Amino acid sequence: MLKSLRTFIQIHKRIKQHATVFSIVIVVMLFGLFLEAYMHDFNLVYITLFFVFSFAFSAGPLGVLNLGHLKATFVPSGRFFAGQEGNILVEVTNISTTPSWSVTLHAKGSSIELAQLKGESRATLSLPFTPTKRGIFQYAECYLESKYPLSTARLTLAIEDIYRGIAYPEPNGKSLETFLNETETHYGEEKEFDGLRVYDGSQKLSHIHWASVAKGELLVKTFTKEMQTADLVFDFYKAGSDDEARLSQLCLWVLACEKKHLPFSVKLPKVQLGSHKESIDEILTTLATY
């Protein structure tokens, strides 16, 4: 019994209680019933007063135990890019044998409801997050909230864990196909017909699909490339007009090479990165922290 009381006190210290509209209603009801019982001495009023007080008093400990046995931590959440929405994953674990009810995860203007979390189980929730700029970021100030069981108090449990992540440059600029078309003499000749695409000004006029032009559409023929060099080489200074545009362009090309399983290297002012030595995430991290 003493151990359980000590555990409850420890849990209670971690939880903050906030008044709700129902808190005021309960106080008004108790005050009105007390006056009615004092003035008229009705047994029914005493019984009602006792039940209202009992429900209001028991709701507090039940709510504390409902929320206090939960633990929330951030888990690895994949890649983030500046200006693009991603998801930060939060794992909520119930260490008690009894289920927790009506819990909501709050973080930076967004919230996710968790109707029930069974005893000794866990759930993974996704919080939308859009980095405003590239580089290292921190995500914190999250908390769990519950009004269980009677909404007479709003209980909150702060998540002490902090998510530390990195936002890569926003992938933007010319496509890898456009880059290959512009540097065709260096990176191979056309090998096989690969379909049609909309003309964007970078393709050669000899590739125009005249049958589509006759139908009112300006399409060009695309071909797969037979690579003549070991690696594609992306030069920082040739990738854009300013540093941010260059980093965004390089990020786009790196991701395209990853998707197509193409070897490549990136020439930065003071270092050269290659897909043979560094991983894709290491290369992207260098771009993000440049």
C-alpha positions as CSV (number, residue, x, y, z in Angstrom):
1,M,0.0,0.0,0.0
2,L,2.8,2.4,1.0
3,K,4.7,1.5,-2.2
4,S,1.6,2.2,-4.4
5,L,1.1,5.6,-2.6
6,R,4.8,6.5,-3.2
7,T,4.4,5.5,-6.9
8,F,1.2,7.7,-7.2
9,I,3.0,10.7,-5.7
10,Q,5.9,10.3,-8.1
11,I,3.5,10.1,-11.1
12,H,1.4,13.1,-9.8
13,K,4.6,15.3,-9.7
14,R,5.1,14.8,-13.4
15,I,1.5,15.8,-14.3
16,K,0.1,19.3,-14.5
17,Q,-3.6,19.9,-13.9
18,H,-5.6,22.7,-15.5
19,A,-9.2,23.7,-14.9
20,T,-12.0,23.2,-17.4
21,V,-15.6,24.4,-17.8
22,F,-16.7,21.3,-16.0
23,S,-14.5,22.2,-13.1
24,I,-16.5,25.4,-12.6
25,V,-19.8,23.4,-13.0
26,I,-18.8,21.0,-10.3
27,V,-17.8,23.8,-7.9
28,V,-21.2,25.5,-8.5
29,M,-23.1,22.3,-8.0
30,L,-21.3,21.5,-4.8
31,F,-21.9,25.0,-3.4
32,G,-25.6,25.0,-4.4
33,L,-26.1,21.5,-2.9
34,F,-24.4,22.5,0.3
35,L,-26.6,25.6,0.7
36,E,-29.7,23.5,-0.1
37,A,-28.7,20.9,2.5
38,Y,-27.9,23.5,5.1
39,M,-31.2,25.4,4.6
40,H,-33.7,22.6,4.2
41,D,-31.9,19.6,5.7
42,F,-33.1,17.1,3.0
43,N,-31.7,13.6,3.1
44,L,-31.9,13.4,-0.7
45,V,-29.8,16.5,-1.1
46,Y,-27.1,15.1,1.3
47,I,-27.0,11.9,-0.8
48,T,-26.7,13.8,-4.0
49,L,-24.0,16.0,-2.5
50,F,-22.1,12.9,-1.4
51,F,-22.2,11.3,-4.9
52,V,-21.2,14.5,-6.7
53,F,-18.3,15.0,-4.3
54,S,-17.2,11.3,-4.6
55,F,-17.3,11.4,-8.4
56,A,-15.4,14.7,-8.6
57,F,-12.8,13.5,-6.0
58,S,-12.2,10.1,-7.6
59,A,-11.8,11.6,-11.1
60,G,-8.5,13.2,-10.2
61,P,-6.6,10.1,-9.2
62,L,-8.1,8.1,-12.1
63,G,-7.0,10.7,-14.6
64,V,-3.5,10.9,-13.1
65,L,-3.1,7.1,-13.4
66,N,-4.6,7.1,-16.9
67,L,-1.9,9.5,-18.1
68,G,1.0,8.9,-15.7
69,H,1.8,5.4,-16.9
70,L,2.5,6.6,-20.4
71,K,6.0,7.3,-21.8
72,A,6.7,9.0,-25.1
73,T,9.9,9.2,-27.1
74,F,10.9,10.3,-30.6
75,V,12.0,7.6,-33.0
76,P,14.0,7.9,-36.3
77,S,11.8,9.6,-38.8
78,G,13.4,9.5,-42.2
79,R,14.7,12.4,-44.3
80,F,13.6,16.0,-44.1
81,F,14.0,18.6,-46.8
82,A,13.7,22.4,-46.4
83,G,10.3,23.7,-47.4
84,Q,8.8,20.2,-47.7
85,E,6.5,18.6,-45.2
86,G,7.7,15.5,-43.4
87,N,6.6,13.5,-40.4
88,I,8.2,13.2,-37.0
89,L,7.4,9.9,-35.3
90,V,6.6,9.6,-31.7
91,E,6.3,6.3,-29.9
92,V,3.9,6.2,-27.0
93,T,4.2,3.3,-24.6
94,N,1.8,2.2,-21.9
95,I,3.9,0.5,-19.1
96,S,0.8,-0.4,-17.1
97,T,-1.4,-3.5,-17.4
98,T,-4.5,-1.3,-17.7
99,P,-5.5,0.6,-20.9
100,S,-5.2,4.4,-21.2
101,W,-8.1,6.3,-22.7
102,S,-8.7,9.5,-24.6
103,V,-5.1,10.7,-24.8
104,T,-4.1,13.4,-27.3
105,L,-0.5,14.2,-28.4
106,H,0.1,18.0,-28.9
107,A,3.0,19.6,-30.7
108,K,3.4,23.0,-32.3
109,G,-0.1,23.7,-33.4
110,S,-0.9,20.1,-34.4
111,S,-2.6,17.3,-32.4
112,I,-3.3,13.6,-32.8
113,E,-5.9,11.7,-30.8
114,L,-5.2,8.3,-29.4
115,A,-8.6,6.8,-28.3
116,Q,-7.2,3.8,-26.5
117,L,-3.8,2.4,-25.8
118,K,-4.0,-1.1,-24.4
119,G,-1.9,-2.2,-21.4
120,E,1.7,-3.0,-22.0
121,S,1.5,-1.9,-25.6
122,R,2.8,0.9,-27.8
123,A,1.6,3.1,-30.7
124,T,3.6,5.2,-33.1
125,L,2.1,8.6,-34.0
126,S,3.1,10.9,-36.9
127,L,3.5,14.7,-36.4
128,P,3.6,16.8,-39.6
129,F,6.7,19.1,-39.7
130,T,8.0,21.4,-42.4
131,P,11.6,22.7,-41.9
132,T,11.9,26.4,-42.9
133,K,15.6,26.1,-43.8
134,R,18.3,23.6,-44.3
135,G,20.6,22.6,-41.5
136,I,20.3,21.0,-38.0
137,F,17.0,21.5,-36.2
138,Q,15.4,20.6,-32.9
139,Y,11.8,19.6,-32.3
140,A,10.5,19.8,-28.7
141,E,7.8,21.2,-26.4
142,C,5.4,18.3,-27.0
143,Y,3.1,16.9,-24.4
144,L,0.3,14.4,-23.8
145,E,-3.1,15.6,-22.7
146,S,-6.2,13.8,-21.3
147,K,-9.5,14.8,-19.8
148,Y,-10.3,11.3,-18.7
149,P,-12.6,10.3,-17.1
150,L,-15.1,13.2,-16.5
151,S,-13.4,16.2,-18.1
152,T,-13.4,17.9,-14.7
153,A,-9.6,18.6,-15.2
154,R,-7.3,18.8,-18.2
155,L,-4.2,16.8,-17.3
156,T,-0.9,17.3,-19.3
157,L,2.3,15.3,-19.3
158,A,5.3,17.0,-20.9
159,I,7.6,14.9,-23.2
160,E,11.1,15.6,-22.0
161,D,12.7,14.0,-25.1
162,I,14.0,16.3,-27.9
163,Y,14.1,15.3,-31.5
164,R,17.3,16.4,-33.2
165,G,17.3,16.1,-36.9
166,I,18.8,17.6,-40.1
167,A,17.0,19.2,-43.0
168,Y,18.6,18.7,-46.3
169,P,18.4,21.5,-49.0
170,E,15.1,21.6,-50.9
171,P,15.6,19.5,-54.1
172,N,14.9,21.9,-56.9
173,G,16.3,22.8,-60.3
174,K,17.0,21.1,-63.6
175,S,16.3,17.4,-63.8
176,L,19.1,14.8,-64.2
177,E,17.8,14.1,-67.8
178,T,18.2,17.8,-68.7
179,F,21.7,17.8,-67.2
180,L,22.6,14.7,-69.4
181,N,21.1,16.3,-72.5
182,E,23.2,19.5,-72.0
183,T,26.4,17.5,-71.5
184,E,25.7,14.7,-73.9
185,T,29.3,14.6,-75.3
186,H,30.6,13.8,-71.8
187,Y,28.1,11.3,-70.6
188,G,27.3,8.9,-73.3
189,E,25.2,8.6,-76.4
190,E,21.6,7.7,-76.9
191,K,21.0,4.0,-76.6
192,E,17.3,3.0,-76.6
193,F,14.0,4.9,-77.1
194,D,12.5,5.6,-73.7
195,G,9.2,7.3,-74.5
196,L,8.0,10.9,-74.9
197,R,8.0,13.9,-72.7
198,V,7.0,17.6,-72.9
199,Y,9.6,19.9,-74.5
200,D,11.2,22.2,-72.0
201,G,13.8,24.0,-74.1
202,S,16.8,21.8,-73.1
203,Q,16.3,19.0,-75.7
204,K,17.7,19.1,-79.2
205,L,15.4,20.0,-82.0
206,S,16.2,16.7,-83.7
207,H,14.4,15.0,-80.9
208,I,11.0,16.7,-81.5
209,H,8.2,14.2,-82.1
210,W,6.6,15.7,-85.2
211,A,3.6,13.4,-85.1
212,S,2.6,14.9,-81.7
213,V,3.2,18.4,-83.1
214,A,0.7,17.7,-85.8
215,K,-1.8,16.9,-83.0
216,G,-1.2,20.2,-81.2
217,E,1.3,18.8,-78.6
218,L,5.0,19.7,-78.5
219,L,6.6,16.5,-77.3
220,V,10.2,15.2,-77.7
221,K,11.6,11.7,-77.8
222,T,13.8,10.6,-74.9
223,F,16.5,7.9,-74.9
224,T,18.4,6.0,-72.2
225,K,22.1,6.9,-72.1
226,E,25.0,4.5,-72.6
227,M,27.5,5.9,-70.0
228,Q,31.0,6.3,-71.3
229,T,32.5,7.6,-68.0
230,A,32.7,5.9,-64.6
231,D,30.9,8.7,-62.6
232,L,28.8,11.7,-63.2
233,V,30.5,14.8,-61.9
234,F,28.4,17.6,-60.5
235,D,30.3,20.9,-60.1
236,F,29.1,23.3,-57.3
237,Y,29.8,26.5,-59.2
238,K,28.1,25.3,-62.4
239,A,24.9,24.1,-60.5
240,G,23.3,27.5,-60.0
241,S,23.5,31.3,-59.7
242,D,23.9,31.4,-55.9
243,D,24.8,29.1,-53.0
244,E,21.3,28.1,-52.0
245,A,20.2,27.4,-55.7
246,R,23.4,25.4,-56.2
247,L,22.8,23.3,-53.0
248,S,19.2,22.7,-54.1
249,Q,20.3,21.6,-57.5
250,L,23.0,19.3,-56.2
251,C,20.5,17.8,-53.8
252,L,18.0,17.1,-56.7
253,W,20.8,15.4,-58.7
254,V,22.0,13.3,-55.8
255,L,18.5,12.0,-55.1
256,A,18.0,11.2,-58.8
257,C,21.3,9.3,-59.0
258,E,20.3,7.4,-55.8
259,K,17.0,6.4,-57.4
260,K,18.7,5.3,-60.7
261,H,21.7,3.6,-58.9
262,L,24.2,5.8,-60.9
263,P,27.7,6.5,-59.5
264,F,28.5,10.2,-59.1
265,S,30.8,12.7,-57.5
266,V,30.1,16.2,-56.2
267,K,32.8,18.9,-56.5
268,L,32.5,21.4,-53.6
269,P,34.9,24.3,-53.1
270,K,37.0,22.6,-50.5
271,V,36.1,18.9,-50.8
272,Q,35.0,16.3,-53.4
273,L,32.4,13.8,-52.4
274,G,31.8,10.5,-54.2
275,S,29.1,7.8,-54.0
276,H,31.8,5.2,-53.9
277,K,33.2,6.5,-50.6
278,E,30.4,8.3,-48.8
279,S,26.8,7.3,-48.3
280,I,23.9,9.3,-49.8
281,D,23.0,10.6,-46.3
282,E,26.6,11.7,-45.7
283,I,26.6,13.6,-49.0
284,L,23.3,15.2,-48.2
285,T,24.4,16.1,-44.7
286,T,27.4,17.9,-46.2
287,L,25.2,19.9,-48.5
288,A,22.8,20.7,-45.6
289,T,25.6,22.0,-43.4
290,Y,27.6,23.8,-46.1
